[in-house]
Amino acid sequence: MDPTKPHAQLFTLISALCLAGCASGARVQLAAADSVDLLGEGMARTLAEYHEDLVRFDEERQRAAVRDFIERIRTDINDENVTRSHAEAFQEALQRLDADHQAAWQRYSASLENVATLQEIAAGLRRQALESIALDDEVRRYFGEVMQRRREMKEQEKRKADANGEDR
């Protein structure tokens, strides 16, 4: 019995399992990348819609503050102290609106960074999957060459054995 045969069989089995694992891993990574891309696109679309709604709401709040201020000034035009307090209240209201707008913009920007991170993750998964597929192809080619050499060696050994048997 040839002591190298069990090793060769084990080598072939391990190679086949590695190849199967690499190929399925790449498919899973590509599917994951597609899923993460879809999630990112959905988040980006939702964020854009939310931001548009928020801008519209902020504009309505600002128009309402201006309208209320004008109405109060018209009502209390003759009382300087009251109009001064209305002006101060109006400035505070505008400052609060501006602070709300800035906070919303920061949340929106941070969310967009999260979307960019998702897109980066998807690209990384896709790149890893493609590299895995390329590696898988190289491994297949290598093992194909190894198996071809083994066949050729067996054929040579068989020819030698046949040639030695004919000489006897």
KAMO-V24079 format. One record per residue. RES is the residue in one letter. SS is DSSP state (@ for helix, = for strand, . for the rest). OMEGA is omega in whole degrees, 0 to 359 (NA if undefined). D_LAST is the distance of its C-alpha to the last C-alpha in Angstrom with 1 decimal. Layout:
[[RES;SS;OMEGA;D_LAST] [RES;SS;OMEGA;D_LAST]]
//
This chain:
[[M;.;181;23.2] [D;.;183;23.5] [P;.;181;27.0] [T;@;183;27.8] [K;@;179;27.9] [P;@;178;31.3] [H;@;180;32.7] [A;@;179;31.5] [Q;@;178;33.0] [L;@;178;36.2] [F;@;180;36.3] [T;@;180;36.0] [L;@;180;38.7] [I;@;179;41.1] [S;@;180;40.6] [A;@;179;41.5] [L;@;178;44.5] [C;@;180;45.7] [L;@;180;45.5] [A;@;180;47.4] [G;@;180;50.0] [C;@;183;50.5] [A;@;181;51.1] [S;@;177;53.5] [G;@;180;55.3] [A;@;179;55.9] [R;@;179;57.3] [V;@;180;59.6] [Q;@;178;60.8] [L;@;178;61.6] [A;@;178;63.5] [A;@;179;65.3] [A;@;178;66.2] [D;@;180;67.6] [S;@;180;69.6] [V;@;176;71.0] [D;@;179;71.9] [L;@;177;73.7] [L;@;179;75.5] [G;@;179;76.6] [E;@;179;77.8] [G;@;178;79.8] [M;@;181;81.3] [A;@;179;82.2] [R;@;180;83.9] [T;@;179;85.8] [L;@;180;86.9] [A;@;179;88.1] [E;@;179;90.1] [Y;@;181;91.5] [H;@;178;92.5] [E;@;178;94.3] [D;@;181;96.1] [L;@;179;97.0] [V;@;179;98.4] [R;@;179;100.5] [F;@;178;101.8] [D;@;179;102.6] [E;@;178;104.5] [E;@;179;106.4] [R;@;180;107.3] [Q;@;178;108.5] [R;@;179;110.6] [A;@;179;112.1] [A;@;179;113.0] [V;@;180;114.6] [R;@;179;116.5] [D;@;179;117.7] [F;@;180;118.8] [I;@;180;120.8] [E;@;179;122.4] [R;@;180;123.4] [I;@;180;124.8] [R;@;182;126.8] [T;@;186;128.2] [D;.;185;129.1] [I;.;184;129.9] [N;.;182;133.3] [D;.;186;132.1] [E;@;180;130.5] [N;@;180;129.2] [V;@;179;127.5] [T;@;177;126.0] [R;@;179;124.7] [S;@;176;123.0] [H;@;180;121.5] [A;@;179;120.1] [E;@;179;118.6] [A;@;179;117.1] [F;@;178;115.7] [Q;@;178;114.1] [E;@;179;112.5] [A;@;179;111.3] [L;@;178;109.7] [Q;@;177;108.1] [R;@;178;106.6] [L;@;180;105.3] [D;@;179;103.8] [A;@;177;102.2] [D;@;180;100.8] [H;@;179;99.4] [Q;@;178;97.8] [A;@;179;96.3] [A;@;179;94.9] [W;@;178;93.5] [Q;@;178;91.7] [R;@;179;90.2] [Y;@;179;89.2] [S;@;179;87.6] [A;@;178;85.7] [S;@;176;84.5] [L;@;176;83.3] [E;@;176;81.4] [N;@;177;79.7] [V;@;179;78.7] [A;@;177;77.3] [T;@;177;75.3] [L;@;179;74.0] [Q;@;178;73.0] [E;@;178;71.3] [I;@;179;69.4] [A;@;179;68.3] [A;@;178;67.1] [G;@;178;65.2] [L;@;181;63.5] [R;@;179;62.6] [R;@;180;61.3] [Q;@;179;59.2] [A;@;180;57.8] [L;@;176;56.9] [E;@;179;55.3] [S;@;178;53.4] [I;@;179;52.3] [A;@;177;51.2] [L;@;178;49.3] [D;@;178;47.8] [D;@;179;46.5] [E;@;180;45.1] [V;@;178;43.3] [R;@;180;41.9] [R;@;180;40.7] [Y;@;181;39.2] [F;@;174;37.4] [G;@;177;36.3] [E;@;178;34.7] [V;@;181;33.1] [M;@;178;31.7] [Q;@;178;30.5] [R;@;178;28.7] [R;@;178;27.1] [R;@;180;25.9] [E;@;178;24.5] [M;@;178;22.8] [K;@;179;21.2] [E;@;178;20.1] [Q;@;179;18.6] [E;@;180;16.8] [K;@;178;15.6] [R;@;178;14.5] [K;@;180;12.7] [A;@;179;11.0] [D;@;180;10.3] [A;@;178;9.1] [N;@;179;6.8] [G;@;179;5.5] [E;@;182;5.5] [D;@;185;3.8] [R;.;NA;0.0]]
//
